[in-house]
Amino acid sequence: MMTDELTQELVESFQSREPNLLFAKGFVLNIFRNIGPENSLEEFLSELKETSDHFGQIVNYSYNENFDPRSIVGDNYNDPYEKGYGNNDVKGPDPMHGTHVAGIIAANRKNNLGINGVADNVKIMSVRAVPNGDERDKDVANAILYAVDNGAQIINMSFGKSISPEKEVVDKAVKYAEQKGVLLIHAAGNDSENIDLEKNYPSRYYADGTEAKNWIEVGASSWGADSDFVGSFSNYGKKAVDLFAPGVQIYSTLPGNNYKKMDGTSAASPVTAGVAAVIMSYYPEFSATEVKEIIRNSTRKFDNLKIESVGSKGGIEFNQMSSSGGLINLYQAILLAQELKTKKQVK
């Protein structure tokens, strides 16, 4: 039977003894599982192109020793504490990632278009700090300092890396945010790793072994309380990760009045930032560290839920994949915040 439509069922029925063809079959089926069996050939090809573009950027930028965009930025390589440099084109060549993240937090909830952001009555301060292949510690530090000095109450950080050659610069900025009462929320990363064991930056842990109290590290959950409940890409860690939040097939805004589903801890982090924003909106008397504890202590627990989508062979108990052992829950967070407010008033 001939058909122009490529479906998951058609690929599953394909038979061959050729190893390369069997590898290709498995590769295609894996993409179908990510985008869903009901999606069209056009959506399949779009997913394939995005995957190709993603790895192409890694090769062309991240692993390319000759790639040097700093002439545009105009800074002194050897001065990690330098300020006042940068490219003021805040849109850049591809604003898709940041637009998707911002929409999760604050997309208009009253216009009946696209999606509803998690939080209402919030403002987004867009700080473009980490372009492809050039995520430098000084840029991260300056972005945090700029946001704090310009009134940010919550800083969402949907980025990360495995090295930090000038970590002390970032540590200083994180400490400044902590002193100013600003909550920092960071995506745990998409390497399917236990970041209690593997390095992941920026981090709540300072070089001297102490840690920032205003920091929330977020892993990505999927749909349905089953063995695939944690996104197959998500990092985790009983010590390093605080909690999980939805980060699989998250529908949000794109440039040009468009919308799309995307995966990543980059989506889970702004979900958490949105929850924090709701709490701060209704309960401004709580500090950043108090909001953090409200969010952590109100997570939803799942007893005897073993995760097999990520981690060691044989699975991991979900409650061992983060320090809170749970999934973010806005409703319970509000109830807990109200309870704590009442107790404060009684005192």
Residue frames relative to the residue before (quaternion, step in Angstrom):
aa qw qx qy qz dx dy dz
M 1.0000 0.0000 0.0000 0.0000 0.00 0.00 0.00
M 0.2494 -0.7728 0.5698 0.1261 3.56 -0.88 0.99
T 0.0746 0.7881 -0.6073 0.0673 3.56 -1.02 0.81
D 0.4181 -0.6961 0.5253 0.2543 3.55 -1.14 0.63
E 0.6619 0.5131 -0.2948 0.4601 3.56 1.25 -0.31
L 0.2361 -0.7605 0.5925 0.1215 3.55 -0.78 1.06
T 0.0245 -0.8130 0.5808 -0.0324 3.58 -0.57 1.16
Q 0.6430 -0.5129 0.3949 0.4093 3.54 -1.27 0.34
E 0.6374 0.5397 -0.3275 0.4418 3.57 0.99 -0.81
L 0.6441 0.5240 -0.3160 0.4591 3.57 1.03 -0.82
V 0.6626 0.4923 -0.3059 0.4743 3.58 0.95 -0.85
E 0.6441 0.5317 -0.3233 0.4447 3.59 0.97 -0.84
S 0.6805 0.4963 -0.2852 0.4575 3.60 1.08 -0.69
F 0.5073 0.6659 -0.4162 0.3549 3.59 1.25 -0.28
Q 0.1021 -0.8017 0.5886 0.0187 3.58 -0.87 1.01
S 0.1945 0.7665 -0.5960 0.1391 3.56 -1.02 0.82
R 0.3320 -0.7128 0.5751 0.2258 3.54 -1.29 0.39
E 0.5095 0.6513 -0.4055 0.3896 3.55 1.32 -0.05
P 0.4558 -0.7252 0.4388 0.2716 3.66 -0.52 1.13
N 0.6630 0.5103 -0.3216 0.4434 3.59 0.91 -0.83
L 0.6547 0.4982 -0.3111 0.4757 3.57 1.03 -0.76
L 0.6389 0.5121 -0.3258 0.4726 3.59 1.03 -0.72
F 0.6156 0.5262 -0.3403 0.4779 3.58 1.08 -0.71
A 0.6550 0.5081 -0.3081 0.4668 3.57 0.95 -0.90
K 0.6182 0.5432 -0.3392 0.4557 3.58 1.02 -0.77
G 0.6760 0.4918 -0.2919 0.4647 3.58 0.89 -0.92
F 0.6299 0.5399 -0.3226 0.4557 3.56 1.05 -0.81
V 0.6789 0.4829 -0.2881 0.4722 3.58 0.90 -0.96
L 0.6481 0.5163 -0.3245 0.4561 3.60 0.95 -0.81
N 0.6247 0.5395 -0.3406 0.4502 3.57 1.03 -0.72
I 0.6466 0.4954 -0.3211 0.4831 3.59 1.00 -0.76
F 0.6299 0.5302 -0.3371 0.4565 3.59 0.99 -0.81
R 0.6471 0.5137 -0.3304 0.4563 3.59 0.97 -0.78
N 0.6566 0.5121 -0.3091 0.4594 3.58 1.07 -0.67
I 0.7701 0.3505 -0.1990 0.4944 3.59 0.91 -0.84
G 0.5558 -0.6176 0.3932 0.3938 3.61 1.25 -0.20
P 0.5312 -0.6855 0.4053 0.2893 3.59 -0.91 0.93
E 0.6675 0.5233 -0.3096 0.4299 3.60 1.15 -0.42
N 0.5280 0.6585 -0.4081 0.3480 3.58 1.22 -0.11
S 0.5567 -0.6535 0.4275 0.2832 3.53 -1.22 0.63
L 0.6822 -0.4537 0.3782 0.4310 3.53 -1.36 0.15
E 0.6196 0.5506 -0.3385 0.4453 3.57 1.02 -0.79
E 0.6698 0.4801 -0.2958 0.4831 3.58 0.96 -0.85
F 0.6098 0.5511 -0.3387 0.4579 3.56 1.08 -0.73
L 0.6889 0.4739 -0.2808 0.4712 3.57 0.86 -0.97
S 0.6078 0.5458 -0.3458 0.4616 3.57 1.11 -0.67
E 0.6472 0.5075 -0.3092 0.4775 3.58 1.00 -0.86
L 0.6484 0.5219 -0.3137 0.4570 3.57 0.98 -0.85
K 0.6530 0.5090 -0.3094 0.4677 3.58 0.98 -0.85
E 0.6423 0.5188 -0.3293 0.4581 3.60 0.96 -0.82
T 0.6369 0.5218 -0.3259 0.4646 3.57 1.00 -0.81
S 0.6540 0.5083 -0.3025 0.4715 3.57 0.96 -0.90
D 0.6582 0.5076 -0.3084 0.4626 3.58 0.94 -0.89
H 0.6321 0.5528 -0.3310 0.4305 3.57 1.00 -0.88
F 0.7251 0.4147 -0.2524 0.4884 3.58 0.80 -0.99
G 0.5790 0.5706 -0.3700 0.4497 3.57 1.18 -0.50
Q 0.6481 0.5107 -0.3099 0.4723 3.57 1.03 -0.79
I 0.6160 0.5387 -0.3459 0.4591 3.57 1.05 -0.73
V 0.6821 0.4800 -0.2819 0.4742 3.57 0.92 -0.94
N 0.7398 0.4538 -0.2371 0.4364 3.57 0.80 -1.04
Y 0.7877 0.2980 -0.1462 0.5190 3.58 1.08 -0.68
S 0.7549 0.4255 -0.2485 0.4328 3.58 0.45 -1.21
Y 0.7927 0.2979 -0.1451 0.5117 3.60 0.91 -0.91
N 0.5500 0.6092 -0.3892 0.4183 3.57 1.28 0.16
E 0.3114 -0.7907 0.5007 0.1649 3.57 -0.31 1.27
N 0.6766 0.4946 -0.2922 0.4608 3.58 1.18 -0.44
F 0.5259 0.6243 -0.4194 0.3972 3.58 1.27 -0.11
D 0.1260 0.7996 -0.5707 0.1382 3.58 -0.62 1.13
P 0.0513 -0.8326 0.5515 0.0008 3.60 -0.14 1.27
R 0.4518 0.7453 -0.4274 0.2403 3.58 1.24 -0.09
S 0.5170 0.6187 -0.4390 0.3963 3.60 1.18 -0.21
I 0.6146 0.5257 -0.3361 0.4827 3.57 1.18 -0.56
V 0.6781 0.4991 -0.2786 0.4621 3.55 0.98 -0.94
G 0.2359 -0.8362 0.4669 0.1646 3.57 1.06 -0.77
D 0.4660 0.6753 -0.4560 0.3448 3.58 0.99 0.75
N 0.5129 -0.5963 0.5158 0.3394 3.52 -1.39 0.09
Y 0.4611 -0.7182 0.4527 0.2581 3.58 -0.46 1.23
N 0.7648 0.4442 -0.1940 0.4245 3.52 0.88 -1.03
D 0.6606 0.4681 -0.3107 0.4980 3.59 1.25 0.13
P 0.1922 -0.8311 0.5115 0.1035 3.62 0.02 1.25
Y 0.6977 0.4538 -0.2718 0.4832 3.60 1.21 -0.36
E 0.3751 0.7482 -0.4723 0.2764 3.57 1.27 0.19
K 0.0886 -0.7697 0.6304 0.0473 3.55 -1.16 0.73
G 0.7344 0.4742 -0.2909 0.3888 3.55 -1.31 0.06
Y 0.5771 0.5441 -0.3986 0.4605 3.59 1.18 0.39
G 0.4310 0.7419 -0.4739 0.1981 3.57 -1.26 -0.07
N 0.4431 -0.6413 0.5618 0.2771 3.50 -1.40 0.28
N 0.2651 -0.8248 0.4795 0.1398 3.59 -0.42 1.17
D 0.4205 0.6343 -0.5111 0.3995 3.58 1.17 0.57
V 0.1701 -0.8451 0.4988 0.0899 3.58 0.10 1.28
K 0.6039 0.5597 -0.3662 0.4336 3.60 1.19 -0.34
G 0.1603 -0.8243 0.5259 0.1351 3.57 0.88 -0.91
P 0.7160 -0.4697 0.3071 0.4152 3.58 -1.29 -0.01
D 0.8157 0.0745 -0.0139 0.5735 3.61 1.08 -0.57
P 0.0480 -0.8450 0.5325 -0.0036 3.61 0.02 1.27
M 0.3060 0.8016 -0.4808 0.1807 3.61 1.24 0.22
H 0.6840 0.5153 -0.3014 0.4192 3.59 0.76 -1.06
G 0.7078 0.4635 -0.2678 0.4609 3.56 0.79 -1.00
T 0.6356 0.5259 -0.3306 0.4584 3.58 1.05 -0.73
H 0.6335 0.5265 -0.3191 0.4687 3.58 1.03 -0.80
V 0.6528 0.5151 -0.2978 0.4689 3.57 0.98 -0.91
A 0.6740 0.5055 -0.2974 0.4491 3.59 0.87 -0.96
G 0.6485 0.5338 -0.3197 0.4385 3.57 1.00 -0.80
I 0.6017 0.5582 -0.3585 0.4449 3.57 1.04 -0.71
I 0.6902 0.4675 -0.2756 0.4786 3.57 0.96 -0.83
A 0.8901 0.0884 0.0821 0.4395 3.53 0.51 -1.22
A 0.2679 0.7549 -0.5577 0.2176 3.64 1.07 0.45
N 0.6198 -0.5880 0.3813 0.3531 3.57 -1.02 0.91
R 0.2662 -0.7948 0.5320 0.1202 3.57 -0.72 1.09
K 0.7233 0.4716 -0.2278 0.4502 3.60 1.23 -0.18
N 0.6384 0.5729 -0.3311 0.3932 3.62 1.19 -0.08
N 0.3949 -0.7528 0.4522 0.2698 3.60 1.32 0.04
L 0.5632 0.5674 -0.3989 0.4491 3.57 1.10 0.72
G 0.8693 0.1242 -0.0695 0.4733 3.55 -1.08 0.74
I 0.7360 -0.3424 0.3013 0.5003 3.54 -0.35 -1.27
N 0.3892 -0.6428 0.5898 0.2956 3.51 -1.40 0.11
G 0.3990 -0.6884 0.5472 0.2598 3.58 -0.83 0.91
V 0.6401 -0.5310 0.3815 0.4035 3.57 -1.22 0.39
A 0.8078 0.2481 -0.0936 0.5265 3.58 0.90 -0.94
D 0.2724 -0.7253 0.6091 0.1692 3.53 -1.27 0.57
N 0.8249 0.2408 -0.1615 0.4852 3.58 -1.26 0.39
V 0.5052 0.6061 -0.4584 0.4089 3.57 0.88 0.96
K 0.2816 -0.7325 0.5929 0.1806 3.54 -1.27 0.43
I 0.2946 -0.7407 0.5810 0.1644 3.54 -1.07 0.83
M 0.1422 -0.7435 0.6480 0.0842 3.55 -0.93 0.98
S 0.1897 -0.8180 0.5367 0.0829 3.57 -0.27 1.26
V 0.0141 0.7880 -0.6129 0.0567 3.58 -0.62 1.18
R 0.1880 -0.8044 0.5574 0.0832 3.57 -0.33 1.25
A 0.0394 0.8671 -0.4866 0.0986 3.55 -0.16 1.30
V 0.8194 0.2457 -0.0817 0.5113 3.62 0.99 -0.70
P 0.0632 -0.8149 0.5761 0.0126 3.63 0.23 1.22
N 0.7092 -0.4704 0.3169 0.4189 3.56 -1.27 0.38
G 0.8685 0.1404 -0.1113 0.4623 3.53 -0.96 0.96
D 0.7605 0.3380 -0.1826 0.5235 3.59 1.21 0.06
E 0.2551 0.7789 -0.5261 0.2268 3.57 0.90 0.93
R 0.0045 -0.8368 0.5445 -0.0562 3.55 0.01 1.32
D 0.6057 -0.5935 0.3967 0.3513 3.53 -1.09 0.76
K 0.6480 0.5252 -0.3350 0.4383 3.60 0.91 -0.82
D 0.6381 0.5230 -0.3291 0.4594 3.60 1.07 -0.70
V 0.6367 0.5170 -0.3170 0.4763 3.57 1.00 -0.85
A 0.6653 0.5089 -0.3014 0.4555 3.57 0.89 -0.95
N 0.6841 0.4843 -0.2909 0.4613 3.58 0.86 -0.92
A 0.6158 0.5416 -0.3461 0.4557 3.58 1.08 -0.67
I 0.6480 0.5047 -0.3136 0.4766 3.58 0.97 -0.85
L 0.6656 0.5077 -0.3047 0.4543 3.58 0.86 -0.96
Y 0.6483 0.5207 -0.3158 0.4571 3.58 0.95 -0.89
A 0.6725 0.5015 -0.3038 0.4515 3.57 0.85 -0.95
V 0.6535 0.5096 -0.3145 0.4630 3.58 0.92 -0.88
D 0.7084 0.4766 -0.2678 0.4463 3.58 0.81 -1.00
N 0.7298 0.4010 -0.2353 0.5012 3.58 1.19 -0.41
G 0.7286 -0.5286 0.2157 0.3784 3.53 1.15 0.67
A 0.3873 0.7195 -0.5004 0.2861 3.60 1.18 0.18
Q 0.2498 -0.7561 0.5870 0.1463 3.56 -1.05 0.81
I 0.7577 0.1525 -0.0825 0.6292 3.54 1.27 -0.56
I 0.1056 -0.7732 0.6218 0.0665 3.58 -0.97 0.85
N 0.1771 -0.7704 0.6068 0.0834 3.55 -0.67 1.15
M 0.0829 -0.8051 0.5873 0.0048 3.58 -0.87 1.00
S 0.0018 -0.8123 0.5799 -0.0617 3.55 -0.02 1.34
F 0.5762 0.5158 -0.4139 0.4802 3.55 0.59 1.22
G 0.1172 0.8031 -0.5795 0.0736 3.56 -1.24 0.25
K 0.0843 -0.7808 0.6183 0.0308 3.55 -1.33 0.29
S 0.5284 -0.6696 0.4413 0.2787 3.56 -1.29 0.27
I 0.7331 0.3124 -0.2277 0.5597 3.61 1.26 0.02
S 0.0255 -0.7870 0.6165 0.0047 3.56 -1.19 0.57
P 0.1285 -0.8590 0.4908 0.0681 3.60 0.37 1.22
E 0.7661 0.2431 -0.1600 0.5730 3.61 1.18 -0.45
K 0.0238 0.8691 -0.4916 0.0484 3.52 0.97 1.00
E 0.6050 0.5862 -0.3677 0.3939 3.59 1.01 -0.70
V 0.6042 0.5550 -0.3532 0.4497 3.60 1.15 -0.58
V 0.6695 0.4748 -0.2872 0.4938 3.57 0.98 -0.88
D 0.6117 0.5565 -0.3461 0.4431 3.59 0.99 -0.81
K 0.6529 0.5204 -0.3135 0.4523 3.55 0.93 -0.88
A 0.6631 0.4966 -0.3015 0.4720 3.59 1.00 -0.82
V 0.6385 0.5197 -0.3224 0.4672 3.58 1.01 -0.80
K 0.6442 0.5104 -0.3157 0.4742 3.59 1.00 -0.81
Y 0.6200 0.5353 -0.3341 0.4663 3.58 1.06 -0.73
A 0.6523 0.5004 -0.3083 0.4786 3.58 0.96 -0.86
E 0.6352 0.5277 -0.3244 0.4613 3.57 1.02 -0.79
Q 0.6575 0.5118 -0.3027 0.4627 3.59 0.96 -0.86
K 0.7172 0.4363 -0.2347 0.4901 3.58 1.09 -0.74
G 0.5125 -0.6908 0.3967 0.3207 3.59 1.26 0.11
V 0.4400 0.6836 -0.4624 0.3540 3.58 1.10 0.68
L 0.3595 -0.7402 0.5347 0.1924 3.57 -0.91 0.98
L 0.1702 -0.7816 0.5960 0.0701 3.59 -0.87 1.02
I 0.0475 -0.7944 0.6054 -0.0137 3.57 -0.81 1.06
H 0.0655 -0.8426 0.5323 -0.0502 3.56 -0.61 1.21
A 0.4545 -0.6660 0.5300 0.2626 3.55 -1.07 0.86
A 0.4662 -0.7290 0.4341 0.2506 3.58 -0.77 1.06
G 0.5812 -0.6037 0.3725 0.3987 3.61 1.18 -0.37
N 0.3826 -0.7613 0.5040 0.1415 3.52 -1.25 0.63
D 0.4399 0.7196 -0.4305 0.3214 3.59 0.98 0.81
S 0.4300 -0.7198 0.4438 0.3164 3.61 1.30 0.17
E 0.5004 0.6774 -0.3933 0.3688 3.57 1.13 0.67
N 0.4493 -0.6193 0.5682 0.3029 3.50 -1.35 0.41
I 0.1866 -0.8336 0.5107 0.0970 3.59 -0.21 1.23
D 0.4069 0.6128 -0.5229 0.4306 3.54 1.20 0.55
L 0.7523 0.3696 -0.1742 0.5168 3.55 1.20 -0.68
E 0.7490 0.3425 -0.1878 0.5352 3.58 1.03 -0.78
K 0.5073 -0.6681 0.4548 0.2991 3.57 -1.03 0.78
N 0.0431 0.7818 -0.6175 0.0749 3.53 -1.05 0.88
Y 0.0185 -0.8211 0.5680 -0.0531 3.57 -0.69 1.12
P 0.5134 -0.1685 -0.8414 -0.0127 1.51 -2.25 1.15
S 0.2549 -0.7898 0.5522 0.0796 3.53 -1.22 0.56
R 0.5623 -0.5936 0.4604 0.3457 3.53 -1.25 0.48
Y 0.6529 0.5462 -0.3072 0.4254 3.58 1.18 -0.54
Y 0.3217 -0.7457 0.5580 0.1707 3.54 -0.76 1.10
A 0.6727 -0.5182 0.3528 0.3931 3.55 -1.25 0.42
D 0.6898 0.4812 -0.2880 0.4579 3.61 1.11 -0.59
G 0.6394 -0.5643 0.3158 0.4160 3.60 1.28 0.18
T 0.5847 0.5415 -0.3853 0.4652 3.59 1.21 -0.25
E 0.2726 -0.7813 0.5393 0.1560 3.58 -1.23 0.17
A 0.5572 -0.6005 0.4658 0.3345 3.53 -1.24 0.56
K 0.3463 -0.7585 0.5216 0.1810 3.57 -0.89 0.96
N 0.6737 0.4970 -0.2778 0.4712 3.57 1.28 -0.26
W 0.5490 0.6420 -0.3449 0.4093 3.58 1.26 0.41
I 0.0544 -0.7636 0.6425 0.0335 3.58 -1.06 0.86
E 0.1638 -0.7766 0.6050 0.0634 3.57 -0.80 1.08
V 0.1289 -0.8518 0.5076 -0.0099 3.57 -0.65 1.16
G 0.2102 -0.7456 0.6223 0.1122 3.54 -0.99 0.98
A 0.4758 -0.6958 0.4758 0.2511 3.57 -1.28 0.35
S 0.2031 -0.7616 0.6066 0.1036 3.54 -0.92 1.00
S 0.3529 -0.7128 0.5673 0.2136 3.52 -1.33 0.39
W 0.6846 -0.4684 0.3653 0.4224 3.57 -1.23 -0.55
G 0.8269 0.2547 -0.1705 0.4715 3.58 -1.04 0.75
A 0.3843 -0.7409 0.5112 0.2049 3.55 -0.83 1.03
D 0.3815 0.6969 -0.5128 0.3253 3.55 0.37 1.28
S 0.7767 -0.3692 0.2308 0.4552 3.58 -1.26 -0.17
D 0.6922 0.4327 -0.2704 0.5104 3.60 1.27 -0.29
F 0.2955 0.8147 -0.4660 0.1782 3.58 1.26 0.31
V 0.6913 0.3786 -0.2608 0.5575 3.59 1.15 -0.55
G 0.5412 -0.6263 0.4490 0.3367 3.59 -0.91 0.89
S 0.5424 -0.6690 0.4017 0.3111 3.57 -0.84 0.98
F 0.6719 0.4978 -0.2738 0.4752 3.59 1.24 -0.45
S 0.5852 0.6742 -0.3490 0.2851 3.56 1.15 -0.67
N 0.4026 -0.6490 0.5880 0.2663 3.53 -1.14 0.71
Y 0.0944 -0.7807 0.6170 0.0290 3.54 -1.27 0.45
G 0.1273 0.8002 -0.5818 0.0710 3.58 -1.25 0.10
K 0.4655 -0.7051 0.4658 0.2630 3.56 -0.68 1.09
K 0.7401 0.3621 -0.2061 0.5278 3.58 1.12 -0.64
A 0.7645 0.4402 -0.2192 0.4168 3.58 0.74 -1.08
V 0.7256 0.3783 -0.2270 0.5281 3.61 1.10 -0.64
D 0.3801 -0.7497 0.5003 0.2076 3.57 -0.88 0.96
L 0.7918 -0.1371 0.1792 0.5676 3.56 0.86 -0.99
F 0.3938 -0.6792 0.5560 0.2731 3.53 -1.36 0.02
A 0.0603 -0.7651 0.6406 0.0254 3.53 -1.26 0.59
P 0.6681 -0.5164 0.3354 0.4176 3.62 -1.13 0.50
G 0.1209 0.8129 -0.5575 0.1173 3.56 -0.82 1.05
V 0.6169 0.5073 -0.3500 0.4894 3.57 1.26 0.41
Q 0.8432 -0.0111 -0.0426 0.5359 3.56 -0.84 1.08
I 0.2439 0.7762 -0.5310 0.2369 3.55 0.85 1.05
Y 0.2830 -0.7785 0.5479 0.1171 3.54 -0.63 1.22
S 0.2039 0.7866 -0.5577 0.1694 3.56 -0.66 1.08
T 0.7416 -0.4598 0.3061 0.3807 3.51 -1.42 0.07
L 0.0998 -0.7430 0.6577 0.0733 3.51 -1.32 0.58
P 0.6420 -0.5060 0.3814 0.4316 3.61 -1.18 0.32
G 0.7853 0.3355 -0.2412 0.4611 3.55 -1.18 0.58
N 0.5763 -0.6200 0.3641 0.3886 3.58 1.14 0.65
N 0.4790 0.6448 -0.4489 0.3915 3.56 1.02 0.84
Y 0.2166 -0.7578 0.6048 0.1146 3.54 -1.35 0.29
K 0.0498 0.8057 -0.5876 0.0556 3.55 -1.14 0.61
K 0.4271 -0.6527 0.5577 0.2839 3.54 -1.29 0.49
M 0.0439 0.7924 -0.6063 0.0515 3.56 -0.94 0.93
D 0.3474 -0.7290 0.5582 0.1905 3.56 -1.27 0.53
G 0.4914 0.6849 -0.4833 0.2366 3.54 -1.28 0.33
T 0.5548 -0.5572 0.4825 0.3859 3.53 -1.25 0.37
S 0.5074 0.6291 -0.4122 0.4206 3.58 1.30 -0.23
A 0.6704 0.4461 -0.2931 0.5155 3.60 1.21 -0.42
A 0.6350 0.5418 -0.3311 0.4399 3.59 1.05 -0.71
S 0.6271 0.5594 -0.3340 0.4269 3.58 1.03 -0.77
P 0.7088 0.4312 -0.2925 0.4755 3.67 0.79 -0.82
V 0.5297 0.5732 -0.4251 0.4584 3.61 1.16 -0.36
T 0.6779 0.4835 -0.2762 0.4800 3.56 0.94 -0.94
A 0.6295 0.5242 -0.3306 0.4687 3.58 1.02 -0.77
G 0.6405 0.5250 -0.3211 0.4594 3.57 1.03 -0.75
V 0.6306 0.5157 -0.3253 0.4801 3.57 1.01 -0.80
A 0.6463 0.5139 -0.3170 0.4666 3.59 0.94 -0.86
A 0.6483 0.5269 -0.3164 0.4494 3.58 1.00 -0.82
V 0.6267 0.5234 -0.3378 0.4682 3.59 1.02 -0.76
I 0.6569 0.5079 -0.3128 0.4612 3.58 0.89 -0.91
M 0.6836 0.4815 -0.2937 0.4632 3.58 0.86 -0.92
S 0.6184 0.5546 -0.3484 0.4344 3.59 1.08 -0.66
Y 0.7556 0.3829 -0.1998 0.4925 3.56 0.90 -0.94
Y 0.7901 0.2023 -0.0896 0.5716 3.57 1.14 -0.62
P 0.0390 -0.8544 0.5181 0.0079 3.61 0.53 1.14
E 0.5653 0.6189 -0.3848 0.3865 3.58 1.22 -0.29
F 0.6205 0.5496 -0.3541 0.4330 3.61 1.19 -0.34
S 0.4393 -0.6871 0.5197 0.2545 3.56 -1.05 0.84
A 0.6975 -0.4515 0.3447 0.4369 3.56 -1.30 0.18
T 0.6822 0.4757 -0.2973 0.4689 3.59 0.90 -0.85
E 0.6289 0.5162 -0.3404 0.4713 3.60 1.08 -0.61
V 0.6300 0.5154 -0.3302 0.4779 3.58 1.02 -0.77
K 0.6147 0.5458 -0.3389 0.4575 3.56 1.00 -0.80
E 0.7047 0.4595 -0.2768 0.4643 3.60 0.80 -0.95
I 0.5917 0.5477 -0.3664 0.4644 3.59 1.10 -0.61
I 0.6701 0.4925 -0.2962 0.4699 3.58 0.90 -0.92
R 0.6770 0.4969 -0.2932 0.4569 3.59 0.89 -0.91
N 0.7474 0.4375 -0.2261 0.4461 3.57 0.87 -0.95
S 0.6861 0.4528 -0.2874 0.4916 3.58 1.27 -0.05
T 0.3820 0.7426 -0.4829 0.2636 3.60 1.21 0.20
R 0.4743 -0.6560 0.5135 0.2847 3.52 -1.24 0.57
K 0.2512 -0.7796 0.5613 0.1185 3.55 -0.85 1.02
F 0.1706 -0.7599 0.6204 0.0923 3.56 -1.22 0.60
D 0.2747 -0.7927 0.5241 0.1466 3.57 -0.33 1.23
N 0.8708 0.0681 -0.0638 0.4828 3.53 -1.10 0.84
L 0.4035 0.6878 -0.4961 0.3436 3.57 1.01 0.81
K 0.1112 -0.8084 0.5774 0.0275 3.57 -0.41 1.24
I 0.2547 -0.7820 0.5590 0.1050 3.54 -0.81 1.11
E 0.0997 -0.8118 0.5749 0.0225 3.58 -0.83 1.03
S 0.5252 0.6667 -0.3967 0.3497 3.58 1.27 -0.18
V 0.7881 0.1017 -0.0328 0.6062 3.57 1.21 -0.44
G 0.7014 0.4847 -0.3221 0.4116 3.58 -1.17 0.46
S 0.7821 -0.3633 0.2482 0.4412 3.53 -1.32 -0.28
K 0.6270 -0.5354 0.4122 0.3876 3.54 -1.26 0.48
G 0.7301 0.3762 -0.2954 0.4881 3.55 -0.87 0.94
G 0.5239 -0.6872 0.3765 0.3339 3.55 1.30 -0.12
I 0.2389 -0.7381 0.6174 0.1297 3.52 -1.37 0.37
E 0.4797 -0.6366 0.5132 0.3182 3.57 -1.03 0.73
F 0.5394 -0.6510 0.4264 0.3217 3.56 -0.85 0.99
N 0.6831 0.5038 -0.3020 0.4340 3.59 0.94 -0.80
Q 0.6512 0.4818 -0.3195 0.4916 3.59 1.31 -0.01
M 0.5913 0.6120 -0.3472 0.3940 3.58 1.29 0.02
S 0.7669 0.1376 -0.1179 0.6156 3.57 1.32 0.00
S 0.6227 -0.5746 0.3731 0.3781 3.57 -1.17 0.44
S 0.6807 0.4409 -0.2975 0.5037 3.61 1.09 -0.57
G 0.3375 -0.7737 0.4698 0.2583 3.56 1.19 -0.54
G 0.7395 0.4446 -0.2139 0.4580 3.57 1.21 0.20
L 0.5211 -0.5994 0.5273 0.3017 3.47 -1.52 -0.05
I 0.5576 -0.6270 0.4220 0.3433 3.58 -0.91 0.88
N 0.0343 -0.7975 0.6013 -0.0366 3.58 -1.04 0.85
L 0.3080 -0.7924 0.4994 0.1670 3.58 -0.17 1.27
Y 0.6460 0.5373 -0.3324 0.4284 3.59 0.86 -0.91
Q 0.7003 0.4501 -0.2738 0.4817 3.58 0.82 -0.96
A 0.6022 0.5581 -0.3579 0.4448 3.59 1.11 -0.62
I 0.6549 0.4981 -0.3106 0.4759 3.59 0.98 -0.82
L 0.6343 0.5207 -0.3339 0.4639 3.59 0.97 -0.79
L 0.6694 0.4884 -0.3003 0.4724 3.58 0.94 -0.86
A 0.6320 0.5308 -0.3347 0.4547 3.59 0.99 -0.79
Q 0.6597 0.5006 -0.3084 0.4680 3.58 0.95 -0.84
E 0.6302 0.5335 -0.3242 0.4616 3.56 1.03 -0.79
L 0.6838 0.4761 -0.2850 0.4738 3.58 0.92 -0.90
K 0.6149 0.5375 -0.3445 0.4629 3.59 1.07 -0.69
T 0.6459 0.5203 -0.3150 0.4613 3.57 0.96 -0.87
K 0.6502 0.5115 -0.3142 0.4656 3.57 0.97 -0.82
K 0.6297 0.5287 -0.3315 0.4627 3.58 1.04 -0.76
Q 0.6637 0.5141 -0.3012 0.4522 3.57 0.97 -0.87
V 0.6277 0.5367 -0.3312 0.4563 3.58 1.05 -0.76
K 0.6492 0.5181 -0.3152 0.4591 3.56 1.01 -0.82
